[in-house]
């Protein structure tokens, strides 16, 4: 079956429905949902029972980039800065030096065991050098793993921020494969430009986005998530236009926004949580359709050898050398090494050699696909088991809440107090979002002219309003009083 405008919605919606239904029961059998999405795409493809012919790397790459925007942005929004700050240095080193060391170690191994040139080997190593944000976010959160001593924020920070490094290495070594007269030194300016511009743009667009979201007045609450989507794509494309790394910029932008007071933040987070899942399904289905299993089988032997080396040697080398100067228990280092999941991102990056038309592009793509599948099977199914073996798992009862959980649950406070707004109060004619209201307190109701109003971030405080505030401690009420007067 060839996809057309007439049938693409029908076929797409059927595949999406099947993926959701199958994924609902997958964890009962210990199978990662993402792997099932990929399998459904392969079954629907040319070599499967669906017979859908899809052989368009350019379209797959476009879908992949759009999907990664949503996945990385959603992961960034849910990143708690207070949790990340203590392990920021470890996370940055893992996502930069760790990725580089993994790429070099694996590339060297590929060079020894294949007829690839050194640049082709390093290109393959670069493509699979980063942990996959979609796989890590999905599997860690779906399995509700509670990990000790900042392990979870370390893993999520690394997976969310290391794709830019892998992308730069992939583009750099692809350039060297295509233009073999260039030296490896020539790619250093590209690396610095991508990372520096990407980081600066991420912070700049984060601050600008907060200003726009909180200052613009939209008539419908549902438009605010749409506004954030527009700002997300502007951040990515504008950063890419000036030569920066778009993936890095949107992740930094999202982390910044996720830790700020935003109007309708709960609505934005809830929508992005659903969109991230949708994009993961679409991405894995698309990549499943793109691959031809009959072309992967001839490379299973070499693919398994490279995959095992990556899991057992290259990834641990990158992790242990990156963390050598930090005080960290050995079992934590081993677990970080094990959570080196490869998923959709390497497959998306593997479309770049295909579009560049290099000689071994098809071989690289099929090997990368096999590495991603084996990583999800071997590592993805054993995260909980290995966490228990290494004694890094916490009981479910002490699992920390995510930013999204905190907003949705709105945990009740133990004490309440009413605050009457005087005519000369600082809060008059101010929106709640602009009051610098303490996070440890909660306005649950406003009494105005004999009527009760349920407040939101955009609610404007009026003179003579009576605010009902919940908090735990006297100090919290003192902070509330300071913010109102």
C-alpha positions in Angstrom: 0.0 0.0 0.0 1.3 3.4 -0.9 0.5 6.3 1.4 -1.6 9.1 -0.1 -3.4 12.1 1.1 -6.7 10.1 1.0 -5.6 7.2 3.2 -2.8 8.6 5.4 -5.2 9.8 8.1 -7.0 6.5 8.2 -3.8 4.4 8.3 -2.1 6.7 10.7 -5.1 6.8 13.2 -5.5 3.0 13.0 -1.8 2.5 13.8 -2.0 5.1 16.6 -5.0 3.3 18.1 -3.4 -0.1 17.9 -0.2 1.3 19.5 -2.0 2.8 22.4 -4.1 -0.4 23.1 -1.1 -2.7 22.8 1.1 -0.4 24.8 -1.5 -0.4 27.6 -0.8 -4.0 28.5 2.9 -4.2 27.4 4.4 -3.7 30.8 2.5 -6.6 32.3 4.9 -8.7 30.2 8.0 -6.5 30.8 8.2 -5.2 27.2 9.0 -1.5 26.8 6.1 0.3 25.1 8.5 2.1 22.7 9.7 -1.2 21.3 6.1 -2.2 20.6 5.5 1.0 18.7 8.6 0.3 16.6 7.4 -3.3 16.0 3.9 -2.2 14.9 5.5 0.2 12.4 7.7 -2.6 11.0 4.7 -5.0 10.8 2.8 -2.3 8.9 5.7 -1.6 6.5 6.7 -3.1 3.2 8.2 -6.3 4.7 5.3 -6.7 7.1 1.7 -7.7 6.9 0.5 -4.1 6.3 2.5 -3.7 3.1 2.7 0.1 3.5 5.6 1.3 1.3 7.5 4.1 3.0 11.0 4.8 1.9 11.5 8.5 2.4 14.4 9.3 4.8 13.9 13.0 4.3 10.3 12.9 5.6 11.3 10.5 8.4 14.0 13.0 9.4 11.5 15.9 9.4 9.0 13.9 11.6 11.9 12.9 13.8 13.1 16.5 14.4 9.6 17.8 15.1 8.9 14.9 17.5 12.2 15.5 19.3 11.3 19.1 19.8 8.2 18.0 21.7 9.9 15.2 23.6 12.9 17.4 24.7 10.7 20.4 25.6 8.3 18.2 27.7 11.3 16.7 29.5 12.7 20.1 30.1 9.5 21.4 31.5 9.3 18.6 34.0 12.9 19.1 35.2 13.1 20.5 38.7 16.0 22.9 39.0 16.4 22.3 42.7 16.9 18.6 41.9 19.2 19.3 39.0 21.4 22.0 40.6 23.4 19.6 42.9 24.3 17.3 40.0 24.7 20.0 37.3 28.4 19.4 36.8 28.1 15.7 36.6 25.2 16.0 34.2 27.1 18.4 31.9 30.2 16.3 31.8 28.2 13.1 31.0 26.3 14.9 28.2 29.5 16.3 26.7 32.7 14.5 27.6 30.8 11.3 28.2 29.3 11.4 24.7 32.7 12.2 23.1 34.5 9.3 24.9 31.7 6.9 24.0 31.8 7.9 20.4 35.6 7.6 20.2 35.7 4.2 22.0 33.0 2.7 19.8 34.3 4.3 16.7 37.8 2.8 17.4 36.3 -0.6 17.9 34.3 -0.4 14.6 37.4 0.7 12.8 39.2 -2.5 14.0 36.5 -5.0 13.2 35.1 -3.6 9.9 36.4 -2.2 6.6 35.1 1.2 7.5 37.5 4.2 7.3 38.4 5.9 10.5 36.0 8.8 9.8 33.1 6.4 8.8 33.8 4.5 12.1 33.7 7.7 14.1 30.5 8.7 12.3 28.8 5.4 13.4 30.1 5.9 16.9 28.8 9.5 17.0 25.3 8.5 15.8 24.8 6.1 18.7 26.9 8.0 21.3 24.1 9.7 23.2 21.4 8.2 25.4 17.9 8.7 24.0 15.7 11.2 25.7 12.5 9.6 24.5 13.5 6.2 25.7 14.9 7.3 29.1 12.0 9.7 29.9 9.4 7.1 28.8 10.8 4.1 30.5 11.8 5.8 33.8 8.5 7.5 34.2 6.3 4.6 33.0 8.0 2.2 35.4 7.8 4.9 38.1 11.3 4.1 39.2 12.3 5.8 42.5 16.1 6.1 42.6 18.4 7.1 45.4 20.7 10.1 45.8 19.8 12.3 42.8 20.2 9.4 40.3 17.0 10.1 38.5 17.7 13.8 37.9 21.2 12.9 36.8 19.9 10.4 34.2 17.1 12.7 32.9 19.5 15.7 32.7 22.0 13.7 30.8 19.5 12.2 28.4 17.8 15.5 27.8 21.0 17.5 27.2 23.4 15.0 25.4 21.6 14.8 22.0 23.1 18.2 21.0 26.6 16.8 21.5 25.8 13.7 19.5 24.3 15.8 16.8 27.3 18.0 16.5 29.6 15.0 16.3 27.4 13.4 13.7 27.4 16.4 11.5 31.1 17.0 12.0 32.2 13.4 11.1 29.7 13.3 8.2 31.4 16.4 6.8 34.8 14.7 7.1 33.5 11.6 5.4 32.1 13.7 2.5 35.1 16.1 2.4 38.0 13.8 3.2 40.5 16.6 2.4 39.5 18.4 5.6 41.3 17.8 8.9 39.6 17.0 12.2 40.8 20.3 13.6 38.4 22.1 11.2 35.4 20.8 13.0 36.3 22.4 16.4 34.9 25.9 15.4 31.6 24.2 14.4 31.4 22.4 17.8 32.1 25.6 19.7 29.6 27.6 17.6 26.8 25.1 18.0 27.1 24.7 21.7 27.8 28.3 22.7 25.1 29.8 20.4 22.7 27.0 21.5 23.1 27.7 25.2 22.9 31.5 24.9 19.8 31.2 22.7 18.1 28.8 25.1 18.4 31.1 28.0 17.5 34.2 26.0 14.4 32.6 24.4 13.4 31.1 27.8 13.3 34.6 29.4 11.6 36.1 26.4 9.0 33.3 26.4 8.2 33.8 30.1 7.6 37.5 29.4 5.4 36.8 26.5 3.3 34.0 28.2 2.7 36.1 31.3 2.1 39.4 29.7 0.0 38.5 26.7 -3.8 38.4 27.5 -5.6 35.6 25.6 -9.3 35.1 25.7 -9.2 31.3 26.0 -7.0 29.2 28.4 -6.6 26.6 25.7 -4.6 29.1 23.6 -1.7 29.3 26.0 -0.3 25.8 25.2 -0.6 26.7 21.5 1.4 29.8 22.2 4.1 27.7 24.0 4.3 25.4 20.9 4.8 28.4 18.7 7.6 29.7 21.0 9.2 26.3 21.1 9.5 26.1 17.3 10.7 29.7 17.1 13.4 28.9 19.6 14.6 25.8 17.7 14.5 27.3 14.2 15.9 30.7 15.1 18.8 29.1 17.0 19.5 26.8 14.0 19.3 29.8 11.7 22.1 31.6 13.5 24.3 28.5 13.6 23.5 27.3 17.1 22.3 23.9 18.3 18.5 23.9 18.3 18.1 20.8 20.4 20.2 22.3 23.2 18.4 25.6 23.0 14.9 24.2 23.4 15.9 22.0 26.3 17.5 24.9 28.2 14.5 27.1 27.3 12.1 24.4 28.6 14.1 23.9 31.9 14.0 27.6 32.5 10.2 27.9 31.8 9.4 24.8 33.9 10.9 26.4 37.0 9.2 29.8 36.6 5.7 30.9 37.6 3.6 30.8 34.4 0.0 31.6 33.7 -2.0 28.3 33.2 1.2 26.3 33.9 -0.9 23.3 34.9 -2.7 23.3 31.5 0.6 23.7 29.6 2.3 20.8 31.5 -0.7 18.5 31.1 -0.9 19.2 27.3 2.8 18.7 26.8 2.7 15.4 28.7 0.1 14.1 26.2 1.9 15.6 23.2 5.2 14.0 24.2 3.6 10.6 24.3 1.9 11.2 20.9 5.2 12.3 19.4 7.0 9.2 20.8 4.4 7.0 19.2 4.5 8.8 15.9 8.3 8.8 15.8 8.7 5.1 16.5 5.9 4.2 14.1 7.6 6.3 11.4 11.0 4.8 12.0 9.4 1.3 12.0 7.9 2.0 8.6 11.1 3.3 7.3 13.2 0.2 8.1 13.2 -2.9 6.0 13.7 -5.9 8.3 15.0 -8.0 5.3 17.9 -5.4 5.0 18.6 -5.5 8.7 19.0 -9.3 9.0 22.4 -9.5 7.1 23.9 -7.1 9.7 22.6 -8.8 12.8 25.9 -10.4 13.6 28.1 -7.3 13.4 25.3 -5.2 14.9 25.1 -7.4 18.0 28.8 -7.3 18.4 28.9 -3.5 18.2 25.9 -3.2 20.5 27.4 -5.4 23.2 30.6 -3.5 23.0 28.7 -0.2 23.4 26.7 -1.5 26.4 29.6 -3.3 28.2 32.6 -1.2 27.3 32.1 2.1 25.4 29.3 3.5 27.6 31.0 2.5 30.9 34.3 4.0 29.7 32.5 7.3 28.9 30.7 7.4 32.2 33.5 6.3 34.5 36.1 8.7 32.9 33.6 11.6 33.0 32.8 11.1 36.7 36.4 10.3 37.8 36.8 13.5 39.8 33.5 13.2 41.6 32.8 11.4 44.8 30.2 8.8 43.9 29.6 5.3 45.0 30.6 2.6 42.5 27.2 1.1 42.2 25.8 4.5 41.1 28.4 4.8 38.4 27.5 1.3 37.2 23.8 2.1 37.1 24.3 5.3 35.2 26.4 3.2 32.7 23.5 0.7 32.4 20.9 3.4 31.7 22.6 4.1 28.3 19.4 3.5 26.3 19.6 4.0 22.6 16.3 4.6 20.8 14.8 6.8 18.2 17.4 9.6 18.2 20.2 7.5 16.8 17.9 6.2 14.1 16.9 9.8 13.2 20.6 10.8 13.1 21.3 7.8 10.9 19.1 9.3 8.2 21.7 12.1 7.7 24.2 9.8 6.0 21.4 8.4 3.9 20.4 11.9 2.7 24.1 12.8 2.2 24.4 9.8 -0.1 27.7 8.4 1.3 28.8 4.9 0.2 28.1 3.0 3.4 25.0 5.0 4.5 22.6 2.0 4.2 24.8 -0.3 6.2 25.2 2.4 8.9 21.5 2.9 9.1 20.7 -0.8 9.5 23.4 -1.3 12.1 22.2 1.7 14.1 18.7 0.4 13.9 19.7 -3.0 15.3 21.8 -1.3 18.1 18.7 0.8 19.1 16.5 -2.3 19.2 18.9 -4.4 21.2 19.6 -1.5 23.6 15.8 -1.2 24.4 15.4 -4.9 24.8 18.5 -5.6 26.9 18.7 -2.4 29.0 15.1 -1.1 28.8 13.6 -4.3 30.2 16.1 -4.6 33.1 16.3 -1.1 34.5 14.2 -2.0 37.6 16.0 -5.3 38.2 19.5 -3.8 37.9 18.4 -0.9 40.2 17.4 -3.5 42.9 20.6 -5.5 42.3 22.8 -2.4 42.8 20.7 -1.2 45.7 20.0 2.2 44.1 16.1 1.9 44.1 13.9 3.5 46.7 10.6 2.1 47.9 7.6 3.5 45.9 6.3 5.1 49.1 9.2 7.6 49.2 9.2 8.4 45.4 9.6 12.2 44.9 7.0 14.1 43.1 7.7 15.7 39.7 6.8 19.3 38.9 3.8 18.0 37.0 2.7 15.8 39.9 3.0 18.7 42.3 0.8 21.0 40.2 -1.8 18.3 39.6 -2.1 17.0 43.1 -2.0 20.4 44.9 -1.2 18.8 48.2 -3.4 20.3 51.0 -1.8 22.6 53.6 -2.3 22.2 57.3 -3.4 25.7 58.2 -5.5 28.5 56.6 -5.7 32.2 57.0 -7.7 35.1 55.4 -6.0 38.2 54.1 -8.0 41.3 53.3 -6.6 43.5 50.6 -6.6 47.2 51.6 -7.0 50.0 49.0 -3.3 51.0 49.3 -2.0 47.4 49.1 0.7 46.6 46.6 -1.4 43.8 45.2 -4.3 45.9 44.0 -4.7 45.7 40.2 -1.8 43.1 40.1 -2.2 39.6 38.7 -1.4 36.7 41.1 1.4 35.6 38.7 3.1 39.1 39.2 3.0 39.1 43.0 6.0 36.9 43.7 3.7 34.8 45.8 5.6 32.1 47.9 5.4 28.6 46.4 4.9 27.2 50.0 1.4 28.9 50.1 -1.7 28.5 48.1 -4.6 30.9 47.4 -7.6 28.6 47.2 -10.4 31.2 47.1 -11.1 34.9 46.7 -14.2 36.5 48.2 -15.3 39.6 46.3 -18.6 41.5 46.7 -20.2 38.6 48.4 -19.2 36.1 45.7 -16.4 33.5 45.6 -13.9 33.4 42.8 -11.6 30.5 42.1 -8.2 32.1 41.4 -5.7 31.4 38.6 -2.4 32.9 37.7 -4.0 35.6 35.6 -6.6 36.6 38.2 -6.3 40.4 39.0 -6.5 41.3 42.7 -8.9 44.1 43.6 -9.2 46.3 46.7 -11.3 44.8 49.5 -10.8 41.3 48.2 -10.6 38.6 50.9 -8.0 35.9 50.1 -8.2 32.5 51.7 -4.6 31.2 51.8 -3.4 27.7 52.8 0.1 27.1 54.2 2.0 24.9 56.7 4.0 27.3 58.8 3.8 30.8 60.2 6.8 31.9 58.1 4.8 31.1 55.0 2.0 33.4 56.0 4.6 36.1 56.8 5.9 35.7 53.2 2.4 36.0 51.9 1.8 39.2 53.8 5.1 40.6 52.5 4.1 39.9 48.9 0.7 41.5 49.3 1.8 44.8 51.0 
